[in-house]
């Protein structure tokens, strides 16, 4: 369950605009081109997104490419997000003159001209996917700003197993381990090192550092037999116009690092700078697109 001091649905709403400008455009276009080519060459495209949040990636994709005859499964264990997603899709579709129909509880249909996308919303944990999705049945696996929250060596092999040979993956906004504040503060380095250690401690029984996911995921995927076709930066560049979003980041750090003696003064200073419009933050992320190995062609 989400355990934050702020409204997480509102956080995701703010995050969408920031993500839109941060996603690497080259990697994104490669993904969209692959979808277009794949959907035109087969009758049915099966897509899974893990950690779908409130569904912003689905709308983002459909604004760029609308593949006909697609089954899209959105996995989001937070049940409250499903309600927000349904309302978001209704408004999204109405704004574009696109049809949106709820065909059953958690099953929606989006229609544009003669194109149709079937959307199934699953409120289960990723480790339980094997009970509802067969291995080797997916064409595309999506994970937006979520892989760095997962025990990659344990869970990702099972998720990749769901892809068909030659199926594609798109893993976007993976934290790469660096957060910089401007103006600089003497306590930035020790606090950010502690924050990264806090991220890593979630999987301290694994040979994996979650805080370096963006830097290490590419080699890990290659070693797992995947072909990484595109890898590029997707950094968050945050300033005064992103004030509420930055405040959420500061509050998250405060919660994680509350035992550090220098935190209180640093936090108060950063909040004052944020309210004065003088604080900027850069957070390093990396996007990936690639293919699962097709052993039948080797």
MIPALUM-768017 format. One record per residue (C-alpha): residue number from 1; x, y, z negated. Coordinates in pm, 1 decimal. Layout:
<k:NUM east:X north:Y up:Z>
...
% end
This chain:
<k:1 east:0.0 north:0.0 up:0.0>
<k:2 east:105.9 north:360.1 up:63.2>
<k:3 east:238.2 north:512.5 up:-258.6>
<k:4 east:309.9 north:879.4 up:-194.9>
<k:5 east:237.8 north:1208.6 up:-370.6>
<k:6 east:74.5 north:1359.8 up:-60.7>
<k:7 east:-214.6 north:1290.8 up:178.1>
<k:8 east:-60.5 north:1033.1 up:411.3>
<k:9 east:-327.2 north:1066.1 up:680.2>
<k:10 east:-258.7 north:1440.2 up:692.2>
<k:11 east:114.6 north:1366.1 up:699.3>
<k:12 east:64.0 north:1148.2 up:1008.6>
<k:13 east:-143.3 north:1421.3 up:1173.1>
<k:14 east:138.1 north:1672.8 up:1123.1>
<k:15 east:395.1 north:1416.4 up:1228.9>
<k:16 east:238.4 north:1359.6 up:1570.9>
<k:17 east:335.8 north:1699.0 up:1712.5>
<k:18 east:688.5 north:1660.9 up:1573.2>
<k:19 east:722.1 north:1312.4 up:1718.6>
<k:20 east:589.2 north:1430.4 up:2055.8>
<k:21 east:878.6 north:1671.9 up:2092.0>
<k:22 east:1134.3 north:1434.1 up:1935.5>
<k:23 east:1081.1 north:1110.7 up:2130.5>
<k:24 east:1359.4 north:1069.7 up:2379.9>
<k:25 east:1205.8 north:1156.1 up:2720.8>
<k:26 east:1436.0 north:926.6 up:2919.0>
<k:27 east:1352.9 north:619.2 up:2710.0>
<k:28 east:984.8 north:714.6 up:2717.1>
<k:29 east:975.3 north:739.7 up:3095.7>
<k:30 east:1148.1 north:402.9 up:3131.3>
<k:31 east:879.4 north:251.4 up:2909.7>
<k:32 east:597.1 north:414.1 up:3108.5>
<k:33 east:747.3 north:305.5 up:3440.2>
<k:34 east:777.8 north:-51.9 up:3313.3>
<k:35 east:412.2 north:-49.7 up:3205.4>
<k:36 east:300.7 north:83.6 up:3543.9>
<k:37 east:498.9 north:-176.3 up:3733.7>
<k:38 east:395.0 north:-461.2 up:3507.8>
<k:39 east:25.3 north:-374.8 up:3500.3>
<k:40 east:10.1 north:-341.0 up:3879.0>
<k:41 east:172.3 north:-680.9 up:3927.2>
<k:42 east:-51.0 north:-885.3 up:3699.9>
<k:43 east:-418.4 north:-888.9 up:3609.4>
<k:44 east:-378.4 north:-858.8 up:3234.7>
<k:45 east:-127.9 north:-687.1 up:3005.3>
<k:46 east:-116.5 north:-782.7 up:2639.0>
<k:47 east:33.7 north:-528.5 up:2399.6>
<k:48 east:98.3 north:-535.2 up:2024.4>
<k:49 east:187.1 north:-235.4 up:1810.9>
<k:50 east:297.8 north:-291.2 up:1452.6>
<k:51 east:250.9 north:-13.9 up:1199.0>
<k:52 east:-2.2 north:168.8 up:1417.3>
<k:53 east:-81.0 north:431.5 up:1153.7>
<k:54 east:-383.8 north:625.7 up:1273.8>
<k:55 east:-338.6 north:529.6 up:1638.7>
<k:56 east:-139.4 north:824.0 up:1771.4>
<k:57 east:91.9 north:605.8 up:1982.7>
<k:58 east:-206.1 north:458.0 up:2167.4>
<k:59 east:-334.0 north:800.7 up:2263.7>
<k:60 east:16.9 north:913.5 up:2354.1>
<k:61 east:57.7 north:615.6 up:2587.1>
<k:62 east:-282.4 north:657.2 up:2750.4>
<k:63 east:-208.3 north:1023.8 up:2818.5>
<k:64 east:102.1 north:912.0 up:3009.4>
<k:65 east:-9.0 north:586.0 up:3169.2>
<k:66 east:-346.1 north:408.6 up:3159.4>
<k:67 east:-293.2 north:46.1 up:3260.9>
<k:68 east:-609.9 north:-130.8 up:3369.5>
<k:69 east:-715.6 north:-456.6 up:3208.4>
<k:70 east:-499.6 north:-416.3 up:2898.6>
<k:71 east:-556.9 north:-582.0 up:2560.7>
<k:72 east:-397.2 north:-369.1 up:2290.4>
<k:73 east:-368.1 north:-504.0 up:1936.2>
<k:74 east:-292.4 north:-242.0 up:1672.2>
<k:75 east:-155.3 north:-381.7 up:1347.3>
<k:76 east:-193.7 north:-155.6 up:1045.1>
<k:77 east:-220.9 north:-305.2 up:694.3>
<k:78 east:-342.0 north:23.2 up:541.0>
<k:79 east:-718.0 north:-20.4 up:575.0>
<k:80 east:-790.9 north:350.1 up:520.0>
<k:81 east:-604.8 north:432.3 up:841.3>
<k:82 east:-860.0 north:238.6 up:1045.7>
<k:83 east:-1133.5 north:489.3 up:960.0>
<k:84 east:-907.7 north:780.8 up:1052.4>
<k:85 east:-808.1 north:606.5 up:1376.6>
<k:86 east:-1168.4 north:550.1 up:1483.6>
<k:87 east:-1255.3 north:917.1 up:1431.5>
<k:88 east:-935.9 north:1024.1 up:1604.8>
<k:89 east:-1014.7 north:810.7 up:1911.2>
<k:90 east:-1367.2 north:946.6 up:1929.5>
<k:91 east:-1238.4 north:1304.6 up:1943.8>
<k:92 east:-949.9 north:1212.3 up:2173.6>
<k:93 east:-1183.8 north:1045.2 up:2422.3>
<k:94 east:-1444.2 north:1323.0 up:2405.7>
<k:95 east:-1179.6 north:1589.4 up:2473.1>
<k:96 east:-1076.3 north:1403.9 up:2791.3>
<k:97 east:-1416.5 north:1291.4 up:2911.3>
<k:98 east:-1318.6 north:928.8 up:2854.3>
<k:99 east:-1553.7 north:658.4 up:2733.0>
<k:100 east:-1507.5 north:518.6 up:2383.1>
<k:101 east:-1724.0 north:232.4 up:2256.4>
<k:102 east:-1707.8 north:32.5 up:1935.7>
<k:103 east:-1798.2 north:-314.8 up:2058.5>
<k:104 east:-1754.4 north:-479.3 up:1715.8>
<k:105 east:-1604.0 north:-401.7 up:1378.8>
<k:106 east:-1241.9 north:-320.8 up:1453.8>
<k:107 east:-1278.6 north:-379.4 up:1827.8>
<k:108 east:-1300.3 north:-77.2 up:2054.3>
<k:109 east:-1314.5 north:-18.5 up:2428.4>
<k:110 east:-1167.5 north:281.5 up:2607.7>
<k:111 east:-1279.1 north:342.8 up:2967.6>
<k:112 east:-1141.3 north:583.2 up:3226.0>
<k:113 east:-1284.6 north:569.3 up:3577.8>
<k:114 east:-1257.0 north:200.8 up:3670.8>
<k:115 east:-988.6 north:128.4 up:3409.9>
<k:116 east:-1052.4 north:-35.4 up:3075.0>
<k:117 east:-843.9 north:-90.0 up:2764.3>
<k:118 east:-963.4 north:-329.4 up:2494.3>
<k:119 east:-834.4 north:-226.7 up:2151.4>
<k:120 east:-836.6 north:-458.7 up:1851.8>
<k:121 east:-747.4 north:-315.5 up:1510.0>
<k:122 east:-598.4 north:-563.6 up:1260.7>
<k:123 east:-554.6 north:-473.8 up:893.1>
<k:124 east:-306.9 north:-747.7 up:806.2>
<k:125 east:61.2 north:-760.2 up:717.3>
<k:126 east:316.9 north:-815.8 up:993.1>
<k:127 east:441.4 north:-1138.2 up:837.7>
<k:128 east:93.5 north:-1288.8 up:890.2>
<k:129 east:78.8 north:-1220.2 up:1263.4>
<k:130 east:168.4 north:-1576.5 up:1351.0>
<k:131 east:-175.5 north:-1686.0 up:1233.4>
<k:132 east:-358.1 north:-1470.9 up:1489.5>
<k:133 east:-114.7 north:-1423.8 up:1780.2>
<k:134 east:50.7 north:-1712.4 up:1962.5>
<k:135 east:422.6 north:-1721.8 up:2026.6>
<k:136 east:520.1 north:-1615.9 up:2376.6>
<k:137 east:185.3 north:-1450.2 up:2446.7>
<k:138 east:272.9 north:-1077.3 up:2448.4>
<k:139 east:397.1 north:-860.9 up:2732.9>
<k:140 east:496.8 north:-561.0 up:2520.5>
<k:141 east:585.6 north:-506.1 up:2153.9>
<k:142 east:574.0 north:-152.2 up:2014.6>
<k:143 east:695.5 north:-18.8 up:1680.5>
<k:144 east:699.8 north:356.6 up:1622.8>
<k:145 east:889.3 north:492.4 up:1320.5>
<k:146 east:848.3 north:161.1 up:1140.1>
<k:147 east:1140.2 north:-76.1 up:1215.6>
<k:148 east:1361.1 north:106.4 up:963.7>
<k:149 east:1104.2 north:12.4 up:699.1>
<k:150 east:1127.4 north:-359.6 up:777.7>
<k:151 east:1364.8 north:-640.3 up:672.9>
<k:152 east:1496.5 north:-663.4 up:1028.4>
<k:153 east:1696.7 north:-990.5 up:1007.9>
<k:154 east:1398.4 north:-1170.6 up:853.1>
<k:155 east:1091.7 north:-1024.7 up:1024.9>
<k:156 east:1202.7 north:-900.6 up:1366.4>
<k:157 east:1298.4 north:-1246.2 up:1505.4>
<k:158 east:942.3 north:-1363.5 up:1436.0>
<k:159 east:798.1 north:-1056.7 up:1606.8>
<k:160 east:1021.8 north:-1098.6 up:1911.6>
<k:161 east:910.3 north:-1461.9 up:1929.9>
<k:162 east:561.4 north:-1332.8 up:2010.7>
<k:163 east:690.9 north:-1185.9 up:2338.2>
<k:164 east:683.9 north:-1376.5 up:2664.2>
<k:165 east:1024.4 north:-1444.0 up:2823.4>
<k:166 east:1110.9 north:-1116.6 up:2993.2>
<k:167 east:861.6 north:-926.9 up:2777.2>
<k:168 east:952.1 north:-574.5 up:2668.4>
<k:169 east:996.9 north:-392.1 up:2338.0>
<k:170 east:990.5 north:-22.6 up:2255.8>
<k:171 east:1117.7 north:72.8 up:1909.7>
<k:172 east:1111.9 north:448.2 up:1856.4>
<k:173 east:1224.2 north:692.0 up:1585.7>
<k:174 east:1456.0 north:462.4 up:1393.0>
<k:175 east:1644.4 north:651.5 up:1122.6>
<k:176 east:2018.0 north:657.7 up:1194.5>
<k:177 east:2146.8 north:759.1 up:852.4>
<k:178 east:2207.3 north:1133.9 up:877.1>
<k:179 east:1997.9 north:1418.4 up:734.9>
<k:180 east:2137.5 north:1771.2 up:750.5>
<k:181 east:1997.8 north:2083.7 up:586.7>
<k:182 east:2068.3 north:2442.5 up:689.9>
<k:183 east:2186.5 north:2636.8 up:504.3>
<k:184 east:2414.2 north:2374.4 up:352.6>
<k:185 east:2419.7 north:2304.6 up:-21.5>
<k:186 east:2700.7 north:2142.5 up:-225.3>
<k:187 east:2465.8 north:1865.7 up:-341.8>
<k:188 east:2340.3 north:1771.0 up:5.3>
<k:189 east:2596.4 north:1494.3 up:58.8>
<k:190 east:2565.3 north:1311.7 up:-276.4>
<k:191 east:2186.5 north:1335.6 up:-271.9>
<k:192 east:2152.9 north:1208.0 up:84.3>
<k:193 east:2398.9 north:927.5 up:14.4>
<k:194 east:2184.4 north:830.6 up:-284.0>
<k:195 east:1868.6 north:850.5 up:-74.7>
<k:196 east:2020.1 north:619.8 up:188.1>
<k:197 east:2123.7 north:377.1 up:-86.0>
<k:198 east:1765.8 north:383.3 up:-213.0>
<k:199 east:1645.1 north:284.4 up:136.0>
<k:200 east:1902.0 north:6.1 up:154.0>
<k:201 east:1811.5 north:-126.5 up:-191.4>
<k:202 east:1474.8 north:-247.5 up:-62.5>
<k:203 east:1663.3 north:-525.4 up:117.6>
<k:204 east:1968.0 north:-565.9 up:-102.9>
<k:205 east:1947.7 north:-944.4 up:-63.5>
<k:206 east:1997.0 north:-912.9 up:314.3>
<k:207 east:2295.0 north:-825.2 up:530.0>
<k:208 east:2114.3 north:-515.9 up:654.5>
<k:209 east:2119.5 north:-141.7 up:580.2>
<k:210 east:1780.5 north:10.1 up:653.2>
<k:211 east:1927.4 north:361.8 up:644.8>
<k:212 east:2146.7 north:275.5 up:946.4>
<k:213 east:1876.0 north:104.5 up:1152.6>
<k:214 east:1908.5 north:349.3 up:1440.3>
<k:215 east:2282.1 north:283.9 up:1463.1>
<k:216 east:2276.6 north:-93.3 up:1412.8>
<k:217 east:1956.6 north:-207.0 up:1580.8>
<k:218 east:2105.0 north:-204.3 up:1931.7>
<k:219 east:2388.5 north:-447.1 up:1850.5>
<k:220 east:2148.9 north:-661.0 up:1646.3>
<k:221 east:1906.0 north:-689.1 up:1939.5>
<k:222 east:2187.2 north:-779.8 up:2176.0>
<k:223 east:2312.6 north:-1048.3 up:1938.4>
<k:224 east:1954.7 north:-1180.5 up:1919.3>
<k:225 east:1960.5 north:-1239.2 up:2294.8>
<k:226 east:1773.6 north:-926.4 up:2404.1>
<k:227 east:1872.9 north:-686.7 up:2678.5>
<k:228 east:1874.0 north:-324.8 up:2560.5>
<k:229 east:1801.6 north:-120.0 up:2873.2>
<k:230 east:1781.7 north:222.5 up:2710.5>
<k:231 east:1905.1 north:366.1 up:2380.0>
<k:232 east:1908.1 north:738.3 up:2302.5>
<k:233 east:1868.9 north:998.2 up:2026.8>
<k:234 east:1525.8 north:1113.5 up:1911.4>
<k:235 east:1622.1 north:1347.8 up:1628.8>
<k:236 east:1372.5 north:1546.3 up:1426.1>
<k:237 east:1458.0 north:1916.1 up:1449.7>
<k:238 east:1250.5 north:2081.7 up:1177.0>
<k:239 east:1213.7 north:2448.0 up:1089.5>
<k:240 east:980.5 north:2696.1 up:920.2>
<k:241 east:690.4 north:2610.4 up:1151.9>
<k:242 east:701.0 north:2254.6 up:1014.0>
<k:243 east:677.8 north:2372.0 up:654.1>
<k:244 east:418.1 north:2129.9 up:518.8>
<k:245 east:587.1 north:1834.1 up:684.7>
<k:246 east:927.2 north:1932.7 up:543.1>
<k:247 east:768.9 north:1974.7 up:199.7>
<k:248 east:646.9 north:1615.4 up:224.0>
<k:249 east:1003.0 north:1504.2 up:300.2>
<k:250 east:1137.5 north:1696.9 up:1.3>
<k:251 east:872.0 north:1546.0 up:-224.2>
<k:252 east:958.5 north:1196.0 up:-101.9>
<k:253 east:1324.4 north:1257.7 up:-184.3>
<k:254 east:1230.7 north:1396.9 up:-524.6>
<k:255 east:1032.9 north:1083.3 up:-603.8>
<k:256 east:1313.3 north:850.9 up:-492.3>
<k:257 east:1597.2 north:1038.4 up:-664.7>
<k:258 east:1431.7 north:1161.6 up:-983.6>
<k:259 east:1706.1 north:1013.2 up:-1204.3>
<k:260 east:1983.6 north:1222.9 up:-1045.0>
<k:261 east:2071.8 north:1517.6 up:-1267.3>
<k:262 east:2142.1 north:1761.2 up:-983.5>
<k:263 east:1810.3 north:1691.7 up:-809.2>
<k:264 east:1590.3 north:1946.2 up:-990.0>
<k:265 east:1799.7 north:2253.1 up:-907.3>
<k:266 east:1855.7 north:2135.9 up:-549.5>
<k:267 east:1486.0 north:2065.9 up:-497.3>
<k:268 east:1377.9 north:2403.4 up:-638.1>
<k:269 east:1632.3 north:2581.0 up:-416.8>
<k:270 east:1513.6 north:2395.8 up:-105.2>
<k:271 east:1146.0 north:2467.3 up:-177.8>
<k:272 east:1225.4 north:2837.3 up:-224.4>
<k:273 east:1412.4 north:2843.2 up:108.6>
<k:274 east:1128.8 north:2657.2 up:278.5>
<k:275 east:868.6 north:2905.0 up:153.1>
<k:276 east:1090.5 north:3190.6 up:271.2>
<k:277 east:1114.9 north:3034.0 up:617.0>
<k:278 east:1493.7 north:2998.7 up:598.7>
<k:279 east:1529.1 north:2619.9 up:574.6>
<k:280 east:1599.0 north:2393.7 up:871.7>
<k:281 east:1638.8 north:2015.4 up:869.8>
<k:282 east:1781.9 north:1774.9 up:1127.2>
<k:283 east:1717.1 north:1403.2 up:1082.6>
<k:284 east:1890.3 north:1158.5 up:1316.2>
<k:285 east:1678.6 north:893.1 up:1489.9>
<k:286 east:1724.7 north:656.3 up:1783.9>
<k:287 east:1481.2 north:509.9 up:2041.0>
<k:288 east:1520.8 north:170.4 up:2210.6>
<k:289 east:1364.7 north:-1.7 up:2510.0>
<k:290 east:1461.1 north:-344.6 up:2634.4>
<k:291 east:1362.8 north:-696.2 up:2734.1>
<k:292 east:1352.6 north:-1032.2 up:2567.5>
<k:293 east:1577.2 north:-1281.0 up:2744.9>
<k:294 east:1404.8 north:-1488.3 up:3014.3>
<k:295 east:1579.5 north:-1824.0 up:2978.2>
<k:296 east:1385.5 north:-1965.6 up:3272.2>
<k:297 east:1584.6 north:-1741.0 up:3509.9>
<k:298 east:1926.1 north:-1837.1 up:3373.4>
% end
